Amino acid sequence: MSENECFNCKNKSTEAALIRCEVAGEEKWVCVRCLPMLIHG
């Protein structure tokens, strides 16, 4: 199994908590550090 990584900053789950999301019908992962930036722009 390959390790998941944040699609924005490439952090792995060993570096930050990851949350699964769907973007344009594609499953992606975002870390909790990038999530606020994606929400608030």
CHARMM internal coordinates of N, CA and C (Angstrom, degrees):
IC EDIT
DIST 1 N 1 CA 1.4584
DIST 1 CA 1 C 1.5291
ANGL 1 N 1 CA 1 C 109.23
DIST 1 C 2 N 1.3137
ANGL 1 CA 1 C 2 N 116.91
DIHE 1 N 1 CA 1 C 2 N 129.80
DIST 2 N 2 CA 1.4593
ANGL 1 C 2 N 2 CA 119.88
DIHE 1 CA 1 C 2 N 2 CA 178.95
DIST 2 CA 2 C 1.5241
ANGL 2 N 2 CA 2 C 109.84
DIHE 1 C 2 N 2 CA 2 C -80.53
DIST 2 C 3 N 1.3048
ANGL 2 CA 2 C 3 N 114.96
DIHE 2 N 2 CA 2 C 3 N 150.27
DIST 3 N 3 CA 1.4627
ANGL 2 C 3 N 3 CA 120.36
DIHE 2 CA 2 C 3 N 3 CA -178.70
DIST 3 CA 3 C 1.5274
ANGL 3 N 3 CA 3 C 109.48
DIHE 2 C 3 N 3 CA 3 C -78.57
DIST 3 C 4 N 1.3252
ANGL 3 CA 3 C 4 N 116.11
DIHE 3 N 3 CA 3 C 4 N 134.86
DIST 4 N 4 CA 1.4604
ANGL 3 C 4 N 4 CA 120.67
DIHE 3 CA 3 C 4 N 4 CA 178.63
DIST 4 CA 4 C 1.5184
ANGL 4 N 4 CA 4 C 109.69
DIHE 3 C 4 N 4 CA 4 C -73.78
DIST 4 C 5 N 1.3482
ANGL 4 CA 4 C 5 N 115.28
DIHE 4 N 4 CA 4 C 5 N 152.61
DIST 5 N 5 CA 1.4611
ANGL 4 C 5 N 5 CA 119.87
DIHE 4 CA 4 C 5 N 5 CA 177.98
DIST 5 CA 5 C 1.5204
ANGL 5 N 5 CA 5 C 109.71
DIHE 4 C 5 N 5 CA 5 C -143.27
DIST 5 C 6 N 1.3127
ANGL 5 CA 5 C 6 N 115.69
DIHE 5 N 5 CA 5 C 6 N 154.46
DIST 6 N 6 CA 1.4571
ANGL 5 C 6 N 6 CA 122.39
DIHE 5 CA 5 C 6 N 6 CA 178.21
DIST 6 CA 6 C 1.5286
ANGL 6 N 6 CA 6 C 109.23
DIHE 5 C 6 N 6 CA 6 C -64.17
DIST 6 C 7 N 1.3217
ANGL 6 CA 6 C 7 N 117.19
DIHE 6 N 6 CA 6 C 7 N 129.90
DIST 7 N 7 CA 1.4613
ANGL 6 C 7 N 7 CA 119.73
DIHE 6 CA 6 C 7 N 7 CA -179.14
DIST 7 CA 7 C 1.5253
ANGL 7 N 7 CA 7 C 111.88
DIHE 6 C 7 N 7 CA 7 C -71.13
DIST 7 C 8 N 1.3279
ANGL 7 CA 7 C 8 N 117.88
DIHE 7 N 7 CA 7 C 8 N -16.20
DIST 8 N 8 CA 1.4637
ANGL 7 C 8 N 8 CA 121.31
DIHE 7 CA 7 C 8 N 8 CA -178.54
DIST 8 CA 8 C 1.5321
ANGL 8 N 8 CA 8 C 112.37
DIHE 7 C 8 N 8 CA 8 C -90.59
DIST 8 C 9 N 1.3457
ANGL 8 CA 8 C 9 N 117.58
DIHE 8 N 8 CA 8 C 9 N -52.03
DIST 9 N 9 CA 1.4723
ANGL 8 C 9 N 9 CA 120.57
DIHE 8 CA 8 C 9 N 9 CA -173.64
DIST 9 CA 9 C 1.5288
ANGL 9 N 9 CA 9 C 113.56
DIHE 8 C 9 N 9 CA 9 C -113.98
DIST 9 C 10 N 1.3252
ANGL 9 CA 9 C 10 N 117.18
DIHE 9 N 9 CA 9 C 10 N -5.63
DIST 10 N 10 CA 1.4701
ANGL 9 C 10 N 10 CA 123.69
DIHE 9 CA 9 C 10 N 10 CA 178.53
DIST 10 CA 10 C 1.5290
ANGL 10 N 10 CA 10 C 114.31
DIHE 9 C 10 N 10 CA 10 C 72.67
DIST 10 C 11 N 1.3438
ANGL 10 CA 10 C 11 N 118.82
DIHE 10 N 10 CA 10 C 11 N 12.84
DIST 11 N 11 CA 1.4655
ANGL 10 C 11 N 11 CA 121.09
DIHE 10 CA 10 C 11 N 11 CA 172.98
DIST 11 CA 11 C 1.5177
ANGL 11 N 11 CA 11 C 109.43
DIHE 10 C 11 N 11 CA 11 C -60.05
DIST 11 C 12 N 1.3084
ANGL 11 CA 11 C 12 N 116.38
DIHE 11 N 11 CA 11 C 12 N 142.88
DIST 12 N 12 CA 1.4608
ANGL 11 C 12 N 12 CA 121.91
DIHE 11 CA 11 C 12 N 12 CA 176.57
DIST 12 CA 12 C 1.5257
ANGL 12 N 12 CA 12 C 109.21
DIHE 11 C 12 N 12 CA 12 C -97.28
DIST 12 C 13 N 1.3126
ANGL 12 CA 12 C 13 N 116.75
DIHE 12 N 12 CA 12 C 13 N 168.06
DIST 13 N 13 CA 1.4631
ANGL 12 C 13 N 13 CA 120.84
DIHE 12 CA 12 C 13 N 13 CA -177.74
DIST 13 CA 13 C 1.5261
ANGL 13 N 13 CA 13 C 112.24
DIHE 12 C 13 N 13 CA 13 C -65.69
DIST 13 C 14 N 1.3138
ANGL 13 CA 13 C 14 N 117.97
DIHE 13 N 13 CA 13 C 14 N -15.54
DIST 14 N 14 CA 1.4635
ANGL 13 C 14 N 14 CA 121.00
DIHE 13 CA 13 C 14 N 14 CA 175.41
DIST 14 CA 14 C 1.5267
ANGL 14 N 14 CA 14 C 111.48
DIHE 13 C 14 N 14 CA 14 C -79.24
DIST 14 C 15 N 1.3410
ANGL 14 CA 14 C 15 N 117.47
DIHE 14 N 14 CA 14 C 15 N -14.41
DIST 15 N 15 CA 1.4666
ANGL 14 C 15 N 15 CA 122.46
DIHE 14 CA 14 C 15 N 15 CA -177.16
DIST 15 CA 15 C 1.5278
ANGL 15 N 15 CA 15 C 112.94
DIHE 14 C 15 N 15 CA 15 C -104.46
DIST 15 C 16 N 1.3256
ANGL 15 CA 15 C 16 N 116.97
DIHE 15 N 15 CA 15 C 16 N -29.36
DIST 16 N 16 CA 1.4686
ANGL 15 C 16 N 16 CA 121.78
DIHE 15 CA 15 C 16 N 16 CA -179.06
DIST 16 CA 16 C 1.5240
ANGL 16 N 16 CA 16 C 108.30
DIHE 15 C 16 N 16 CA 16 C -160.08
DIST 16 C 17 N 1.3340
ANGL 16 CA 16 C 17 N 116.15
DIHE 16 N 16 CA 16 C 17 N 154.89
DIST 17 N 17 CA 1.4665
ANGL 16 C 17 N 17 CA 120.16
DIHE 16 CA 16 C 17 N 17 CA 176.90
DIST 17 CA 17 C 1.5274
ANGL 17 N 17 CA 17 C 109.08
DIHE 16 C 17 N 17 CA 17 C -67.06
DIST 17 C 18 N 1.3244
ANGL 17 CA 17 C 18 N 116.32
DIHE 17 N 17 CA 17 C 18 N 138.76
DIST 18 N 18 CA 1.4609
ANGL 17 C 18 N 18 CA 121.89
DIHE 17 CA 17 C 18 N 18 CA 180.00
DIST 18 CA 18 C 1.5212
ANGL 18 N 18 CA 18 C 110.57
DIHE 17 C 18 N 18 CA 18 C -112.24
DIST 18 C 19 N 1.3239
ANGL 18 CA 18 C 19 N 115.46
DIHE 18 N 18 CA 18 C 19 N 145.05
DIST 19 N 19 CA 1.4609
ANGL 18 C 19 N 19 CA 122.81
DIHE 18 CA 18 C 19 N 19 CA 177.50
DIST 19 CA 19 C 1.5217
ANGL 19 N 19 CA 19 C 107.43
DIHE 18 C 19 N 19 CA 19 C -122.22
DIST 19 C 20 N 1.3307
ANGL 19 CA 19 C 20 N 115.76
DIHE 19 N 19 CA 19 C 20 N 131.73
DIST 20 N 20 CA 1.4641
ANGL 19 C 20 N 20 CA 120.22
DIHE 19 CA 19 C 20 N 20 CA 179.42
DIST 20 CA 20 C 1.5188
ANGL 20 N 20 CA 20 C 109.60
DIHE 19 C 20 N 20 CA 20 C -79.38
DIST 20 C 21 N 1.3265
ANGL 20 CA 20 C 21 N 116.87
DIHE 20 N 20 CA 20 C 21 N 139.29
DIST 21 N 21 CA 1.4600
ANGL 20 C 21 N 21 CA 121.26
DIHE 20 CA 20 C 21 N 21 CA 176.71
DIST 21 CA 21 C 1.5282
ANGL 21 N 21 CA 21 C 108.64
DIHE 20 C 21 N 21 CA 21 C -143.68
DIST 21 C 22 N 1.3129
ANGL 21 CA 21 C 22 N 115.86
DIHE 21 N 21 CA 21 C 22 N 170.97
DIST 22 N 22 CA 1.4564
ANGL 21 C 22 N 22 CA 121.29
DIHE 21 CA 21 C 22 N 22 CA 178.38
DIST 22 CA 22 C 1.5172
ANGL 22 N 22 CA 22 C 108.42
DIHE 21 C 22 N 22 CA 22 C -120.77
DIST 22 C 23 N 1.3246
ANGL 22 CA 22 C 23 N 115.90
DIHE 22 N 22 CA 22 C 23 N 128.87
DIST 23 N 23 CA 1.4609
ANGL 22 C 23 N 23 CA 122.45
DIHE 22 CA 22 C 23 N 23 CA -179.92
DIST 23 CA 23 C 1.5220
ANGL 23 N 23 CA 23 C 107.55
DIHE 22 C 23 N 23 CA 23 C -127.89
DIST 23 C 24 N 1.3280
ANGL 23 CA 23 C 24 N 116.35
DIHE 23 N 23 CA 23 C 24 N 118.32
DIST 24 N 24 CA 1.4689
ANGL 23 C 24 N 24 CA 121.92
DIHE 23 CA 23 C 24 N 24 CA 179.75
DIST 24 CA 24 C 1.5302
ANGL 24 N 24 CA 24 C 111.61
DIHE 23 C 24 N 24 CA 24 C 52.08
DIST 24 C 25 N 1.3372
ANGL 24 CA 24 C 25 N 115.86
DIHE 24 N 24 CA 24 C 25 N 41.21
DIST 25 N 25 CA 1.4555
ANGL 24 C 25 N 25 CA 121.16
DIHE 24 CA 24 C 25 N 25 CA 177.61
DIST 25 CA 25 C 1.5209
ANGL 25 N 25 CA 25 C 114.81
DIHE 24 C 25 N 25 CA 25 C 79.37
DIST 25 C 26 N 1.3224
ANGL 25 CA 25 C 26 N 117.46
DIHE 25 N 25 CA 25 C 26 N 2.80
DIST 26 N 26 CA 1.4555
ANGL 25 C 26 N 26 CA 122.62
DIHE 25 CA 25 C 26 N 26 CA -178.98
DIST 26 CA 26 C 1.5207
ANGL 26 N 26 CA 26 C 110.56
DIHE 25 C 26 N 26 CA 26 C -110.34
DIST 26 C 27 N 1.3320
ANGL 26 CA 26 C 27 N 117.14
DIHE 26 N 26 CA 26 C 27 N 134.43
DIST 27 N 27 CA 1.4629
ANGL 26 C 27 N 27 CA 120.69
DIHE 26 CA 26 C 27 N 27 CA 178.09
DIST 27 CA 27 C 1.5207
ANGL 27 N 27 CA 27 C 109.31
DIHE 26 C 27 N 27 CA 27 C -76.02
DIST 27 C 28 N 1.3206
ANGL 27 CA 27 C 28 N 115.69
DIHE 27 N 27 CA 27 C 28 N 128.97
DIST 28 N 28 CA 1.4652
ANGL 27 C 28 N 28 CA 121.74
DIHE 27 CA 27 C 28 N 28 CA 178.88
DIST 28 CA 28 C 1.5167
ANGL 28 N 28 CA 28 C 108.53
DIHE 27 C 28 N 28 CA 28 C -135.23
DIST 28 C 29 N 1.3303
ANGL 28 CA 28 C 29 N 116.20
DIHE 28 N 28 CA 28 C 29 N 169.61
DIST 29 N 29 CA 1.4558
ANGL 28 C 29 N 29 CA 123.38
DIHE 28 CA 28 C 29 N 29 CA 177.79
DIST 29 CA 29 C 1.5134
ANGL 29 N 29 CA 29 C 108.52
DIHE 28 C 29 N 29 CA 29 C -123.12
DIST 29 C 30 N 1.3374
ANGL 29 CA 29 C 30 N 116.41
DIHE 29 N 29 CA 29 C 30 N 140.45
DIST 30 N 30 CA 1.4617
ANGL 29 C 30 N 30 CA 122.04
DIHE 29 CA 29 C 30 N 30 CA 176.25
DIST 30 CA 30 C 1.5233
ANGL 30 N 30 CA 30 C 107.76
DIHE 29 C 30 N 30 CA 30 C -130.24
DIST 30 C 31 N 1.3343
ANGL 30 CA 30 C 31 N 116.74
DIHE 30 N 30 CA 30 C 31 N 139.26
DIST 31 N 31 CA 1.4650
ANGL 30 C 31 N 31 CA 119.17
DIHE 30 CA 30 C 31 N 31 CA 179.32
DIST 31 CA 31 C 1.5259
ANGL 31 N 31 CA 31 C 109.82
DIHE 30 C 31 N 31 CA 31 C -86.19
DIST 31 C 32 N 1.3196
ANGL 31 CA 31 C 32 N 115.78
DIHE 31 N 31 CA 31 C 32 N 160.88
DIST 32 N 32 CA 1.4661
ANGL 31 C 32 N 32 CA 120.75
DIHE 31 CA 31 C 32 N 32 CA -177.40
DIST 32 CA 32 C 1.5258
ANGL 32 N 32 CA 32 C 111.73
DIHE 31 C 32 N 32 CA 32 C -66.79
DIST 32 C 33 N 1.3065
ANGL 32 CA 32 C 33 N 118.32
DIHE 32 N 32 CA 32 C 33 N -19.54
DIST 33 N 33 CA 1.4697
ANGL 32 C 33 N 33 CA 121.09
DIHE 32 CA 32 C 33 N 33 CA 176.63
DIST 33 CA 33 C 1.5248
ANGL 33 N 33 CA 33 C 111.32
DIHE 32 C 33 N 33 CA 33 C -73.84
DIST 33 C 34 N 1.3150
ANGL 33 CA 33 C 34 N 118.04
DIHE 33 N 33 CA 33 C 34 N -34.72
DIST 34 N 34 CA 1.4709
ANGL 33 C 34 N 34 CA 122.16
DIHE 33 CA 33 C 34 N 34 CA -178.57
DIST 34 CA 34 C 1.5239
ANGL 34 N 34 CA 34 C 112.55
DIHE 33 C 34 N 34 CA 34 C -88.29
DIST 34 C 35 N 1.3140
ANGL 34 CA 34 C 35 N 117.87
DIHE 34 N 34 CA 34 C 35 N -21.58
DIST 35 N 35 CA 1.4592
ANGL 34 C 35 N 35 CA 121.55
DIHE 34 CA 34 C 35 N 35 CA -175.34
DIST 35 CA 35 C 1.5280
ANGL 35 N 35 CA 35 C 113.36
DIHE 34 C 35 N 35 CA 35 C -54.78
DIST 35 C 36 N 1.3452
ANGL 35 CA 35 C 36 N 120.88
DIHE 35 N 35 CA 35 C 36 N -48.22
DIST 36 N 36 CA 1.4715
ANGL 35 C 36 N 36 CA 119.78
DIHE 35 CA 35 C 36 N 36 CA 179.64
DIST 36 CA 36 C 1.5334
ANGL 36 N 36 CA 36 C 113.08
DIHE 35 C 36 N 36 CA 36 C -58.69
DIST 36 C 37 N 1.3355
ANGL 36 CA 36 C 37 N 117.11
DIHE 36 N 36 CA 36 C 37 N -39.69
DIST 37 N 37 CA 1.4574
ANGL 36 C 37 N 37 CA 120.64
DIHE 36 CA 36 C 37 N 37 CA 178.84
DIST 37 CA 37 C 1.5307
ANGL 37 N 37 CA 37 C 110.89
DIHE 36 C 37 N 37 CA 37 C -63.57
DIST 37 C 38 N 1.3292
ANGL 37 CA 37 C 38 N 116.79
DIHE 37 N 37 CA 37 C 38 N -39.51
DIST 38 N 38 CA 1.4584
ANGL 37 C 38 N 38 CA 120.10
DIHE 37 CA 37 C 38 N 38 CA -179.85
DIST 38 CA 38 C 1.5268
ANGL 38 N 38 CA 38 C 111.39
DIHE 37 C 38 N 38 CA 38 C -70.35
DIST 38 C 39 N 1.3283
ANGL 38 CA 38 C 39 N 117.23
DIHE 38 N 38 CA 38 C 39 N -32.80
DIST 39 N 39 CA 1.4603
ANGL 38 C 39 N 39 CA 121.25
DIHE 38 CA 38 C 39 N 39 CA 179.25
DIST 39 CA 39 C 1.5235
ANGL 39 N 39 CA 39 C 111.04
DIHE 38 C 39 N 39 CA 39 C -74.42
DIST 39 C 40 N 1.3339
ANGL 39 CA 39 C 40 N 116.36
DIHE 39 N 39 CA 39 C 40 N -46.02
DIST 40 N 40 CA 1.4683
ANGL 39 C 40 N 40 CA 121.03
DIHE 39 CA 39 C 40 N 40 CA -172.04
DIST 40 CA 40 C 1.5252
ANGL 40 N 40 CA 40 C 114.17
DIHE 39 C 40 N 40 CA 40 C -98.46
DIST 40 C 41 N 1.3171
ANGL 40 CA 40 C 41 N 116.86
DIHE 40 N 40 CA 40 C 41 N -6.70
DIST 41 N 41 CA 1.4584
ANGL 40 C 41 N 41 CA 120.60
DIHE 40 CA 40 C 41 N 41 CA 177.17
DIST 41 CA 41 C 1.4185
ANGL 41 N 41 CA 41 C 115.36
DIHE 40 C 41 N 41 CA 41 C 82.27
END
COOR INIT
IC SEED 1 N 1 CA 1 C
IC BUILD
